[in-house]
Amino acid sequence: MQNLDIVAVKDTTANPAPLGLLGFGMTTILLNLHNAGLFGVNSAIMGMGIFVGGLAQVVAGIQESKKNNTFGATAFTAYGFFWLSLVAIWILPQADLNVEAASKQAMGWYLLIWGIFTSGMFVGTLKSNRVSQVIFGSLAALFFLLATGDFLDNHAITNFAGIVGIFCGAMAMYDALAQILNEIYGKELLPLGHKK
């Protein structure tokens, strides 16, 4: 009979969540400065949407998958592709492909579907820390407000949604920086509200 040795494998890979959270947070703030009425859709938003909100989050999602984190893999990958799809919605009508621009009603449905998905993800955060709950709760509210603003063609609702979105993005950036700094210093410099 052979002796079988048990080998413990230690995960030494970096935490991909801060990258995903920064990609989400910074891009969300920039887009919602637009929604709040500070400026129009521009190349800064589109560039951030493709590379930081889009590709960086997809990379983080793939890394979360390797860490066996279904929630993180789903969230970062899905929202990364949200950003890529949003930029495509803006660009495709200009690409001479005979593609009709999305109407306010179509955008309302697009945003509503994302709000429903985000509500389900929010339920998942109820077993996580308080900052994650705030991020996903405010993100769900953001999608529902933006959908309502488009369905009703109401700029005041969209502008208010922009304020909610800036808050949501700022909380995601806080979460990212807290995870980075807490790891570097080996203690909780910035609290995340972990469940007891």
Backbone as CSV, one residue per row, in Angstrom:
resi,resn,N_x,N_y,N_z,CA_x,CA_y,CA_z,C_x,C_y,C_z
1,MET,0.838,-1.189,0.000,0.000,0.000,0.000,0.883,1.253,0.000
2,GLN,0.504,2.247,-0.814,1.299,3.462,-0.927,0.932,4.459,0.158
3,ASN,1.927,5.246,0.592,1.660,6.370,1.484,1.238,7.559,0.623
4,LEU,0.113,8.133,0.950,-0.358,9.304,0.222,-0.139,10.528,1.090
5,ASP,0.639,11.468,0.587,0.878,12.706,1.322,-0.195,13.719,0.956
6,ILE,-0.654,14.428,1.959,-1.614,15.506,1.728,-0.820,16.794,1.597
7,VAL,-1.045,17.489,0.496,-0.335,18.730,0.232,-1.327,19.879,0.328
8,ALA,-1.012,20.833,1.168,-1.840,22.034,1.286,-1.340,23.062,0.282
9,VAL,-2.258,23.593,-0.501,-1.892,24.602,-1.502,-2.315,25.960,-0.965
10,LYS,-1.373,26.877,-0.913,-1.654,28.218,-0.412,-1.816,29.168,-1.592
11,ASP,-2.893,29.925,-1.572,-3.132,30.924,-2.625,-2.245,32.132,-2.351
12,THR,-1.316,32.401,-3.232,-0.414,33.545,-3.062,-0.680,34.641,-4.095
13,THR,-1.797,34.545,-4.788,-2.115,35.564,-5.788,-2.726,36.787,-5.111
14,ALA,-2.565,37.927,-5.745,-3.080,39.185,-5.195,-4.599,39.223,-5.233
15,ASN,-5.171,40.063,-4.394,-6.613,40.289,-4.337,-7.015,41.146,-5.543
16,PRO,-7.835,40.613,-6.462,-8.214,41.390,-7.648,-9.352,42.386,-7.401
17,ALA,-10.013,42.298,-6.244,-11.182,43.148,-5.994,-10.879,44.648,-6.072
18,PRO,-9.765,45.136,-5.505,-9.517,46.580,-5.613,-9.458,47.093,-7.056
19,LEU,-8.848,46.323,-7.952,-8.813,46.726,-9.362,-10.220,46.847,-9.917
20,GLY,-11.047,45.835,-9.681,-12.418,45.878,-10.165,-13.216,47.018,-9.559
21,LEU,-13.043,47.228,-8.265,-13.776,48.307,-7.581,-13.342,49.684,-8.073
22,LEU,-12.037,49.854,-8.305,-11.566,51.142,-8.838,-12.069,51.358,-10.259
23,GLY,-12.027,50.303,-11.075,-12.551,50.417,-12.433,-14.012,50.814,-12.428
24,PHE,-14.775,50.163,-11.566,-16.197,50.480,-11.447,-16.397,51.873,-10.866
25,GLY,-15.725,52.157,-9.756,-15.974,53.400,-9.030,-15.613,54.648,-9.809
26,MET,-14.406,54.679,-10.375,-13.968,55.884,-11.083,-14.822,56.141,-12.322
27,THR,-15.160,55.072,-13.043,-15.966,55.249,-14.253,-17.391,55.653,-13.894
28,THR,-17.912,55.095,-12.815,-19.263,55.454,-12.368,-19.331,56.924,-11.966
29,ILE,-18.324,57.403,-11.263,-18.303,58.823,-10.892,-18.291,59.692,-12.148
30,LEU,-17.414,59.370,-13.091,-17.293,60.201,-14.295,-18.602,60.246,-15.081
31,LEU,-19.222,59.083,-15.301,-20.485,59.074,-16.040,-21.569,59.842,-15.292
32,ASN,-21.584,59.741,-13.979,-22.657,60.382,-13.228,-22.441,61.870,-13.012
33,LEU,-21.227,62.359,-13.217,-21.045,63.805,-13.322,-21.791,64.301,-14.563
34,HIS,-21.769,63.485,-15.620,-22.575,63.794,-16.816,-24.070,63.727,-16.491
35,ASN,-24.499,62.628,-15.830,-25.921,62.486,-15.499,-26.414,63.616,-14.604
36,ALA,-25.527,64.128,-13.740,-25.890,65.246,-12.865,-25.956,66.565,-13.623
37,GLY,-25.545,66.554,-14.892,-25.696,67.732,-15.735,-24.463,68.594,-15.874
38,LEU,-23.285,68.104,-15.454,-22.085,68.935,-15.521,-21.496,69.034,-16.919
39,PHE,-21.649,67.999,-17.749,-21.140,68.016,-19.121,-21.809,66.903,-19.907
40,GLY,-21.648,66.926,-21.222,-22.257,65.924,-22.087,-21.426,64.652,-22.164
41,VAL,-21.979,63.647,-22.843,-21.221,62.417,-23.091,-20.037,62.791,-23.980
42,ASN,-18.844,62.357,-23.585,-17.643,62.757,-24.311,-16.631,61.619,-24.352
43,SER,-15.497,61.878,-24.999,-14.491,60.836,-25.169,-13.856,60.403,-23.850
44,ALA,-13.851,61.271,-22.843,-13.309,60.882,-21.531,-14.165,59.772,-20.920
45,ILE,-15.486,59.941,-21.003,-16.393,58.917,-20.475,-16.249,57.628,-21.280
46,MET,-16.212,57.759,-22.599,-16.115,56.564,-23.442,-14.792,55.841,-23.241
47,GLY,-13.697,56.583,-23.159,-12.390,55.975,-22.937,-12.335,55.249,-21.597
48,MET,-12.835,55.907,-20.547,-12.900,55.255,-19.233,-13.823,54.047,-19.292
49,GLY,-14.928,54.180,-20.006,-15.892,53.079,-20.097,-15.297,51.843,-20.755
50,ILE,-14.509,52.041,-21.788,-13.910,50.899,-22.485,-12.792,50.271,-21.659
51,PHE,-11.859,51.089,-21.196,-10.625,50.537,-20.640,-10.659,50.341,-19.123
52,VAL,-11.217,51.274,-18.388,-11.180,51.181,-16.928,-12.446,50.510,-16.402
53,GLY,-13.599,51.032,-16.791,-14.844,50.397,-16.369,-15.070,49.063,-17.049
54,GLY,-14.633,48.948,-18.295,-14.856,47.720,-19.054,-13.768,46.687,-18.876
55,LEU,-12.640,46.896,-19.528,-11.595,45.872,-19.557,-10.992,45.585,-18.185
56,ALA,-10.740,46.612,-17.381,-10.146,46.374,-16.053,-11.069,45.515,-15.193
57,GLN,-12.373,45.771,-15.272,-13.303,44.958,-14.474,-13.391,43.528,-14.989
58,VAL,-13.354,43.346,-16.292,-13.392,41.987,-16.839,-12.148,41.216,-16.384
59,VAL,-10.985,41.858,-16.426,-9.756,41.218,-15.949,-9.910,40.835,-14.471
60,ALA,-10.433,41.758,-13.658,-10.637,41.466,-12.228,-11.618,40.309,-12.052
61,GLY,-12.664,40.275,-12.867,-13.640,39.189,-12.782,-13.033,37.836,-13.101
62,ILE,-12.175,37.793,-14.108,-11.498,36.545,-14.459,-10.588,36.098,-13.316
63,GLN,-9.898,37.058,-12.707,-9.028,36.728,-11.568,-9.845,36.240,-10.371
64,GLU,-11.014,36.841,-10.150,-11.880,36.386,-9.054,-12.348,34.959,-9.310
65,SER,-12.577,34.625,-10.568,-12.976,33.262,-10.919,-11.891,32.272,-10.510
66,LYS,-10.641,32.642,-10.733,-9.533,31.768,-10.356,-9.420,31.606,-8.847
67,LYS,-9.986,32.556,-8.099,-9.986,32.476,-6.633,-11.255,31.790,-6.106
68,ASN,-12.038,31.240,-7.037,-13.274,30.532,-6.684,-14.292,31.442,-5.995
69,ASN,-14.333,32.704,-6.424,-15.265,33.680,-5.872,-16.345,33.965,-6.926
70,THR,-17.448,33.229,-6.843,-18.518,33.359,-7.837,-19.108,34.760,-7.843
71,PHE,-19.339,35.338,-6.655,-19.925,36.677,-6.581,-19.011,37.697,-7.260
72,GLY,-17.733,37.712,-6.889,-16.798,38.668,-7.474,-16.617,38.465,-8.964
73,ALA,-16.536,37.198,-9.388,-16.370,36.903,-10.811,-17.575,37.399,-11.600
74,THR,-18.768,37.142,-11.077,-19.992,37.565,-11.769,-20.117,39.080,-11.785
75,ALA,-19.909,39.715,-10.627,-20.083,41.168,-10.534,-19.112,41.905,-11.446
76,PHE,-17.822,41.641,-11.296,-16.852,42.410,-12.077,-16.969,42.132,-13.567
77,THR,-17.178,40.877,-13.941,-17.291,40.559,-15.365,-18.562,41.169,-15.956
78,ALA,-19.684,41.013,-15.263,-20.949,41.553,-15.776,-20.898,43.072,-15.903
79,TYR,-20.443,43.761,-14.846,-20.426,45.225,-14.915,-19.337,45.725,-15.864
80,GLY,-18.268,44.963,-16.036,-17.283,45.311,-17.059,-17.910,45.299,-18.443
81,PHE,-18.692,44.246,-18.704,-19.371,44.181,-20.001,-20.524,45.172,-20.090
82,PHE,-21.094,45.582,-18.949,-22.076,46.672,-18.963,-21.433,47.915,-19.575
83,TRP,-20.231,48.266,-19.080,-19.580,49.471,-19.588,-19.259,49.356,-21.072
84,LEU,-18.769,48.192,-21.494,-18.466,48.005,-22.912,-19.737,48.097,-23.757
85,SER,-20.839,47.523,-23.254,-22.089,47.586,-24.018,-22.634,49.010,-24.067
86,LEU,-22.472,49.761,-22.967,-22.962,51.141,-22.950,-22.215,51.986,-23.981
87,VAL,-20.905,51.844,-24.038,-20.137,52.589,-25.041,-20.547,52.150,-26.455
88,ALA,-20.790,50.854,-26.631,-21.243,50.366,-27.942,-22.588,50.993,-28.329
89,ILE,-23.479,51.153,-27.359,-24.786,51.781,-27.622,-24.590,53.200,-28.145
90,TRP,-23.605,53.907,-27.597,-23.343,55.274,-28.052,-22.640,55.310,-29.408
91,ILE,-21.738,54.359,-29.652,-20.885,54.406,-30.852,-21.536,53.762,-32.079
92,LEU,-22.242,52.657,-31.904,-22.756,51.901,-33.049,-23.595,52.738,-34.021
93,PRO,-24.478,53.632,-33.557,-25.247,54.423,-34.532,-24.374,55.340,-35.386
94,GLN,-23.160,55.649,-34.912,-22.252,56.526,-35.656,-21.332,55.744,-36.599
95,ALA,-21.391,54.402,-36.546,-20.417,53.567,-37.256,-20.841,53.203,-38.676
96,ASP,-21.844,53.858,-39.209,-22.293,53.617,-40.582,-22.666,52.148,-40.810
97,LEU,-23.324,51.545,-39.812,-23.771,50.154,-39.911,-25.289,50.064,-40.062
98,ASN,-25.908,51.195,-40.288,-27.367,51.262,-40.402,-28.043,50.755,-39.123
99,VAL,-27.460,51.124,-37.973,-28.010,50.761,-36.669,-28.694,51.984,-36.079
100,GLU,-29.938,51.828,-35.718,-30.722,52.916,-35.145,-30.250,53.229,-33.734
101,ALA,-30.173,54.492,-33.385,-29.812,54.893,-32.020,-30.901,54.433,-31.050
102,ALA,-30.497,54.062,-29.840,-31.448,53.603,-28.821,-32.361,54.760,-28.414
103,SER,-33.647,54.494,-28.361,-34.614,55.492,-27.912,-34.556,55.600,-26.389
104,LYS,-35.223,56.621,-25.858,-35.328,56.750,-24.392,-36.009,55.520,-23.806
105,GLN,-37.025,55.001,-24.488,-37.720,53.807,-23.993,-36.793,52.591,-23.981
106,ALA,-36.016,52.432,-25.042,-35.080,51.305,-25.105,-34.043,51.414,-24.003
107,MET,-33.531,52.626,-23.764,-32.552,52.819,-22.690,-33.189,52.581,-21.327
108,GLY,-34.457,52.958,-21.186,-35.160,52.690,-19.933,-35.209,51.199,-19.638
109,TRP,-35.528,50.401,-20.648,-35.570,48.947,-20.461,-34.185,48.387,-20.188
110,TYR,-33.189,48.887,-20.906,-31.793,48.458,-20.698,-31.394,48.681,-19.230
111,LEU,-31.663,49.875,-18.733,-31.290,50.223,-17.364,-32.134,49.469,-16.341
112,LEU,-33.400,49.248,-16.648,-34.268,48.496,-15.738,-33.767,47.064,-15.560
113,ILE,-33.362,46.425,-16.654,-32.844,45.057,-16.580,-31.598,45.017,-15.689
114,TRP,-30.722,45.999,-15.847,-29.527,46.060,-14.996,-29.906,46.326,-13.540
115,GLY,-30.949,47.094,-13.320,-31.412,47.334,-11.947,-31.929,46.066,-11.289
116,ILE,-32.643,45.257,-12.058,-33.157,43.992,-11.523,-31.993,43.060,-11.175
117,PHE,-31.034,42.939,-12.090,-29.847,42.114,-11.822,-29.116,42.611,-10.573
118,THR,-28.938,43.917,-10.478,-28.213,44.501,-9.347,-28.953,44.274,-8.041
119,SER,-30.275,44.277,-8.072,-31.055,43.986,-6.856,-30.765,42.574,-6.358
120,GLY,-30.656,41.634,-7.289,-30.300,40.267,-6.907,-28.906,40.201,-6.320
121,MET,-27.968,40.938,-6.908,-26.602,40.973,-6.373,-26.578,41.644,-5.000
122,PHE,-27.430,42.644,-4.801,-27.517,43.293,-3.484,-27.896,42.273,-2.407
123,VAL,-28.824,41.394,-2.727,-29.210,40.353,-1.764,-27.980,39.527,-1.369
124,GLY,-27.098,39.274,-2.336,-25.867,38.546,-2.036,-24.961,39.286,-1.066
125,THR,-25.004,40.623,-1.078,-24.133,41.403,-0.181,-24.624,41.370,1.263
126,LEU,-25.822,40.890,1.500,-26.329,40.854,2.876,-25.506,39.918,3.751
127,LYS,-24.701,39.065,3.122,-23.781,38.202,3.866,-22.349,38.747,3.815
128,SER,-22.211,39.984,3.352,-20.899,40.604,3.200,-20.785,41.798,4.137
129,ASN,-19.821,42.673,3.857,-19.621,43.844,4.720,-20.593,44.976,4.364
130,ARG,-20.681,45.944,5.252,-21.644,47.045,5.086,-21.326,47.920,3.867
131,VAL,-20.058,48.138,3.576,-19.714,48.980,2.435,-20.191,48.332,1.138
132,SER,-20.032,47.020,1.011,-20.542,46.319,-0.183,-22.054,46.476,-0.295
133,GLN,-22.742,46.421,0.835,-24.196,46.589,0.825,-24.578,47.988,0.341
134,VAL,-23.834,48.997,0.795,-24.114,50.373,0.370,-23.846,50.531,-1.132
135,ILE,-22.741,49.949,-1.607,-22.408,50.054,-3.036,-23.517,49.450,-3.888
136,PHE,-23.906,48.207,-3.599,-24.901,47.541,-4.437,-26.304,48.106,-4.226
137,GLY,-26.624,48.544,-3.014,-27.925,49.176,-2.781,-28.058,50.479,-3.550
138,SER,-27.002,51.311,-3.495,-27.060,52.589,-4.219,-26.978,52.370,-5.731
139,LEU,-26.280,51.309,-6.154,-26.221,51.012,-7.590,-27.584,50.580,-8.121
140,ALA,-28.288,49.753,-7.360,-29.645,49.358,-7.767,-30.537,50.591,-7.864
141,ALA,-30.449,51.468,-6.851,-31.242,52.708,-6.877,-30.874,53.549,-8.097
142,LEU,-29.579,53.622,-8.409,-29.117,54.389,-9.575,-29.748,53.867,-10.859
143,PHE,-29.693,52.554,-11.067,-30.271,51.993,-12.296,-31.770,52.267,-12.379
144,PHE,-32.493,52.081,-11.277,-33.943,52.312,-11.295,-34.270,53.786,-11.531
145,LEU,-33.479,54.686,-10.929,-33.709,56.116,-11.159,-33.413,56.504,-12.604
146,LEU,-32.302,55.993,-13.153,-31.974,56.306,-14.545,-33.025,55.745,-15.496
147,ALA,-33.508,54.537,-15.208,-34.560,53.949,-16.043,-35.811,54.817,-15.990
148,THR,-36.185,55.236,-14.798,-37.373,56.090,-14.637,-37.182,57.411,-15.366
149,GLY,-35.987,57.994,-15.245,-35.701,59.246,-15.946,-35.845,59.104,-17.447
150,ASP,-35.398,57.956,-17.989,-35.540,57.736,-19.428,-36.979,57.438,-19.823
151,PHE,-37.662,56.588,-19.067,-39.063,56.263,-19.387,-39.926,57.527,-19.397
152,LEU,-39.687,58.420,-18.433,-40.509,59.632,-18.314,-39.891,60.824,-19.045
153,ASP,-38.681,60.639,-19.611,-37.932,61.729,-20.239,-37.859,62.923,-19.289
154,ASN,-37.453,62.621,-18.039,-37.441,63.615,-16.966,-35.988,63.873,-16.551
155,HIS,-35.479,65.047,-16.908,-34.083,65.381,-16.630,-33.815,65.557,-15.138
156,ALA,-34.810,65.998,-14.383,-34.612,66.186,-12.938,-34.320,64.842,-12.261
157,ILE,-35.031,63.793,-12.683,-34.790,62.458,-12.117,-33.394,61.975,-12.505
158,THR,-33.030,62.187,-13.768,-31.698,61.782,-14.229,-30.611,62.542,-13.488
159,ASN,-30.816,63.853,-13.254,-29.830,64.640,-12.510,-29.697,64.143,-11.071
160,PHE,-30.816,63.804,-10.431,-30.768,63.254,-9.073,-30.061,61.898,-9.081
161,ALA,-30.343,61.094,-10.106,-29.664,59.803,-10.240,-28.155,60.014,-10.326
162,GLY,-27.728,61.076,-10.995,-26.310,61.384,-11.090,-25.667,61.565,-9.722
163,ILE,-26.364,62.222,-8.822,-25.849,62.421,-7.458,-25.720,61.073,-6.748
164,VAL,-26.745,60.218,-6.907,-26.696,58.864,-6.324,-25.519,58.091,-6.916
165,GLY,-25.293,58.237,-8.221,-24.205,57.535,-8.889,-22.830,58.002,-8.437
166,ILE,-22.681,59.299,-8.208,-21.409,59.818,-7.698,-21.130,59.221,-6.321
167,PHE,-22.151,59.165,-5.481,-22.004,58.549,-4.146,-21.630,57.080,-4.272
168,CYS,-22.321,56.350,-5.137,-22.053,54.922,-5.344,-20.609,54.697,-5.794
169,GLY,-20.171,55.461,-6.785,-18.809,55.334,-7.281,-17.775,55.676,-6.218
170,ALA,-18.062,56.711,-5.411,-17.141,57.095,-4.346,-17.030,55.982,-3.301
171,MET,-18.130,55.309,-3.005,-18.094,54.204,-2.047,-17.278,53.032,-2.595
172,ALA,-17.369,52.778,-3.905,-16.573,51.714,-4.515,-15.089,52.056,-4.451
173,MET,-14.753,53.322,-4.706,-13.355,53.733,-4.593,-12.867,53.598,-3.156
174,TYR,-13.698,53.985,-2.200,-13.344,53.824,-0.784,-13.081,52.354,-0.467
175,ASP,-13.961,51.476,-0.936,-13.811,50.034,-0.693,-12.468,49.546,-1.247
176,ALA,-12.143,49.960,-2.465,-10.885,49.544,-3.086,-9.685,50.018,-2.285
177,LEU,-9.678,51.296,-1.943,-8.547,51.852,-1.199,-8.453,51.250,0.196
178,ALA,-9.602,50.985,0.822,-9.593,50.347,2.140,-8.950,48.969,2.060
179,GLN,-9.319,48.191,1.050,-8.737,46.852,0.924,-7.230,46.919,0.687
180,ILE,-6.793,47.860,-0.140,-5.362,47.999,-0.420,-4.600,48.427,0.833
181,LEU,-5.057,49.510,1.465,-4.333,50.051,2.617,-4.407,49.126,3.828
182,ASN,-5.553,48.491,4.038,-5.669,47.561,5.163,-4.711,46.387,4.992
183,GLU,-4.547,45.923,3.755,-3.608,44.824,3.508,-2.167,45.285,3.707
184,ILE,-1.829,46.449,3.181,-0.454,46.955,3.294,-0.049,47.149,4.754
185,TYR,-0.944,47.734,5.547,-0.614,48.046,6.938,-0.919,46.912,7.908
186,GLY,-1.596,45.866,7.425,-1.869,44.718,8.273,-2.856,44.997,9.383
187,LYS,-3.656,46.024,9.219,-4.700,46.340,10.200,-5.785,47.150,9.500
188,GLU,-6.901,47.319,10.168,-8.026,48.015,9.548,-7.876,49.523,9.708
189,LEU,-7.198,50.137,8.761,-7.081,51.602,8.741,-8.406,52.227,8.334
190,LEU,-9.024,51.659,7.313,-10.310,52.150,6.822,-11.340,51.063,7.013
191,PRO,-12.321,51.267,7.858,-13.305,50.201,8.144,-14.231,49.923,6.971
192,LEU,-14.560,48.641,6.825,-15.500,48.209,5.789,-16.816,47.710,6.391
193,GLY,-16.897,47.677,7.703,-18.127,47.224,8.346,-18.338,45.735,8.209
194,HIS,-17.289,44.956,8.518,-17.402,43.496,8.426,-18.440,42.977,9.410
195,LYS,-19.176,41.965,8.970,-20.172,41.340,9.840,-19.447,40.585,10.946
196,LYS,-19.994,40.649,12.134,-19.402,39.940,13.281,-19.646,38.449,13.155
